[in-house]
Amino acid sequence: MQLRRVHDLSQPGKGFNVRVFRIITTLLAFLLLAAACGSTASVADDTSQVDETAQLDLIDDAAIAELQGKPIVVNFFASWCPSCISELPDFQAVHEELGDEVTFLGVAQRDRPSDALQLIERTGVTYDIGNDPDGDLFRSFNALAMPTTVFLGADGEVIKTVSGVLDIESLTDIINEELL
């Protein structure tokens, strides 16, 4: 019995096209990125400028611990994530509705502070915003996808983590069922 090689990967053109392989892997990477961040949200371009030197306070576990005493909703977002952008106005609406019952904290995840601040301005968010430039806080919550929202009890314990977009109804339901 004689074996024969069907695909010789070492020689382009011999049963395997390197160019096609590269195109397929590039498309797969793009589709995975689009799925992780969503692709249907949009926010109108705004011509207002935010100071490029603007800074956001770094947020870490210690900073969140200082907020204990009432339930906390921590929303990880980024200006490069369409799904994150689409949910910010809903988070603002729920924040306004609940007032001081629940603390809202937005955390710019691996984003330039000026881009995050410009997004916050465009979407009308008024709750506190911090910065997680290296993703350390994001990883500390074992978060994997954007956007991610972490719900903490008044004692600082993680009650629930949600990866994906939350609208007004689902956000309100989780807060009412899990935090209040």
ZAVEXFI-665653 format. One record per residue (C-alpha): y, x, z; residue number from 1; residue in one letter. Coordinates in nm, 2 decimals, padded with zeros to 4 digits. Each point is the difference from the previous one (the first is absolute). Example, Ala and Ser with C-alpha at 12.3 -4.5 7.8 and 13.67 -1.06 7.14 Angstrom:
BEGIN
Y/X/Z/num/residu
-00.45/01.23/00.78/1/a $
00.34/00.14/-00.07/2/s $
END
This chain:
BEGIN
Y/X/Z/num/residu
00.00/00.00/00.00/1/m $
00.33/00.14/-00.10/2/q $
00.32/-00.09/00.19/3/l $
00.32/-00.04/-00.19/4/r $
00.36/-00.01/00.12/5/r $
00.17/-00.32/-00.08/6/v $
00.35/00.09/00.12/7/h $
00.12/00.35/00.01/8/d $
00.30/-00.01/00.23/9/l $
00.08/00.37/-00.05/10/s $
00.08/-00.04/-00.37/11/q $
00.27/-00.25/-00.09/12/p $
-00.10/-00.20/-00.30/13/g $
-00.37/00.01/00.08/14/k $
-00.05/-00.35/00.14/15/g $
00.30/00.01/00.24/16/f $
00.36/-00.03/-00.08/17/n $
00.23/00.18/00.25/18/v $
00.31/-00.18/-00.12/19/r $
-00.16/-00.34/00.05/20/v $
-00.12/00.10/00.35/21/f $
00.36/00.10/00.09/22/r $
00.14/-00.32/-00.13/23/i $
-00.25/-00.21/00.19/24/i $
00.05/00.19/00.33/25/t $
00.38/-00.03/-00.04/26/t $
-00.02/-00.37/-00.06/27/l $
-00.23/-00.05/00.30/28/l $
00.24/00.20/00.22/29/a $
00.29/-00.22/-00.12/30/f $
-00.20/-00.32/00.06/31/l $
-00.10/00.11/00.35/32/l $
00.37/00.08/00.08/33/l $
00.11/-00.33/-00.14/34/a $
-00.26/-00.19/00.20/35/a $
00.09/00.18/00.32/36/a $
00.37/-00.08/-00.04/37/c $
-00.01/-00.32/-00.20/38/g $
00.17/-00.04/-00.33/39/s $
00.15/-00.34/-00.01/40/t $
00.30/00.04/00.24/41/a $
00.34/00.09/-00.12/42/s $
00.35/00.03/00.15/43/v $
00.31/-00.01/-00.21/44/a $
00.16/00.34/-00.05/45/d $
00.30/00.05/00.21/46/d $
00.28/00.23/-00.10/47/t $
00.11/00.07/00.36/48/s $
-00.06/00.35/00.12/49/q $
-00.13/00.12/00.33/50/v $
00.10/00.34/00.12/51/d $
-00.26/00.26/-00.11/52/e $
00.04/00.17/00.34/53/t $
-00.07/-00.31/00.19/54/a $
-00.27/00.04/00.26/55/q $
-00.24/-00.24/00.17/56/l $
-00.13/00.07/00.35/57/d $
-00.35/00.14/00.01/58/l $
-00.24/-00.25/00.14/59/i $
-00.32/00.11/00.19/60/d $
-00.23/-00.13/00.26/61/d $
00.24/00.09/00.28/62/a $
00.29/-00.19/-00.17/63/a $
-00.22/-00.31/-00.03/64/i $
-00.11/00.03/00.36/65/a $
00.37/-00.03/00.10/66/e $
00.01/-00.35/-00.16/67/l $
-00.28/-00.14/00.22/68/q $
00.08/-00.30/00.21/69/g $
-00.02/-00.26/-00.28/70/k $
-00.22/-00.03/-00.30/71/p $
00.07/00.23/-00.29/72/i $
-00.05/-00.04/-00.38/73/v $
-00.01/00.34/-00.17/74/v $
00.03/-00.03/-00.38/75/n $
-00.06/00.31/-00.21/76/f $
00.18/-00.01/-00.33/77/f $
00.13/00.22/-00.28/78/a $
00.26/-00.03/-00.27/79/s $
-00.27/00.10/-00.25/80/w $
-00.23/-00.28/00.09/81/c $
00.07/-00.33/-00.18/82/p $
-00.22/-00.21/00.25/83/s $
00.20/00.15/00.29/84/c $
00.32/-00.10/-00.16/85/i $
-00.11/-00.35/-00.07/86/s $
-00.09/-00.07/00.37/87/e $
00.32/00.14/00.16/88/l $
00.21/-00.31/-00.04/89/p $
-00.28/-00.21/00.17/90/d $
-00.02/00.24/00.29/91/f $
00.38/-00.03/00.04/92/q $
-00.02/-00.38/00.00/93/a $
-00.27/00.00/00.27/94/v $
00.20/00.25/00.20/95/h $
00.30/-00.22/-00.01/96/e $
-00.20/-00.31/00.09/97/e $
-00.17/00.17/00.30/98/l $
00.31/00.17/00.13/99/g $
-00.08/00.22/00.31/100/d $
-00.35/-00.14/00.05/101/e $
-00.16/00.27/-00.21/102/v $
00.13/00.35/-00.09/103/t $
-00.01/00.09/-00.37/104/f $
-00.01/00.36/-00.11/105/l $
-00.01/00.11/-00.36/106/g $
-00.14/00.35/-00.07/107/v $
00.08/00.17/-00.33/108/a $
-00.33/00.16/-00.09/109/q $
00.03/00.33/-00.20/110/r $
00.33/-00.10/-00.15/111/d $
00.33/00.17/-00.04/112/r $
00.24/-00.14/00.27/113/p $
00.27/-00.08/-00.26/114/s $
-00.25/-00.20/-00.21/115/d $
-00.12/-00.19/00.31/116/a $
00.35/-00.07/00.12/117/l $
00.10/-00.13/-00.35/118/q $
-00.30/-00.23/00.00/119/l $
00.08/-00.13/00.34/120/i $
00.36/-00.07/-00.11/121/e $
-00.12/-00.18/-00.32/122/r $
-00.25/-00.22/00.19/123/t $
00.23/-00.09/00.29/124/g $
-00.23/00.14/00.28/125/v $
00.18/00.02/00.33/126/t $
-00.27/00.10/00.24/127/y $
-00.05/00.36/00.10/128/d $
-00.13/00.24/-00.26/129/i $
-00.15/00.34/00.06/130/g $
-00.16/00.28/-00.20/131/n $
-00.35/00.14/-00.02/132/d $
00.05/00.27/-00.26/133/p $
-00.34/00.17/00.03/134/d $
-00.20/-00.32/00.07/135/g $
-00.10/00.11/00.35/136/d $
00.07/-00.33/00.16/137/l $
-00.16/-00.19/-00.29/138/f $
-00.32/00.20/00.05/139/r $
00.01/-00.04/00.37/140/s $
-00.06/-00.37/-00.06/141/f $
-00.28/00.07/-00.24/142/n $
00.20/-00.16/-00.27/143/a $
-00.13/00.05/-00.36/144/l $
00.21/-00.21/-00.24/145/a $
00.35/-00.11/-00.06/146/m $
00.15/-00.21/00.13/147/p $
-00.16/00.00/00.35/148/t $
00.12/-00.20/00.30/149/t $
-00.11/00.07/00.35/150/v $
00.03/-00.26/00.27/151/f $
00.03/00.14/00.36/152/l $
-00.01/-00.20/00.32/153/g $
00.27/00.04/00.26/154/a $
-00.21/00.27/00.17/155/d $
-00.01/00.20/-00.33/156/g $
-00.36/-00.07/-00.08/157/e $
-00.09/-00.06/-00.37/158/v $
-00.09/-00.36/-00.03/159/i $
-00.04/-00.02/-00.38/160/k $
00.06/00.21/-00.31/161/t $
00.05/-00.15/-00.34/162/v $
00.00/00.20/-00.33/163/s $
00.16/-00.20/-00.28/164/g $
00.29/-00.23/-00.06/165/v $
00.09/-00.26/00.27/166/l $
00.22/-00.30/-00.08/167/d $
00.20/-00.21/00.24/168/i $
-00.28/-00.23/00.08/169/e $
-00.27/00.26/00.06/170/s $
00.23/00.22/00.20/171/l $
00.11/-00.29/00.22/172/t $
-00.36/-00.11/00.05/173/d $
-00.11/00.34/00.11/174/i $
00.29/00.04/00.24/175/i $
-00.06/-00.35/00.15/176/n $
-00.38/00.04/00.03/177/e $
-00.01/00.37/00.11/178/e $
00.32/00.09/00.17/179/l $
00.17/-00.30/00.15/180/l $
END
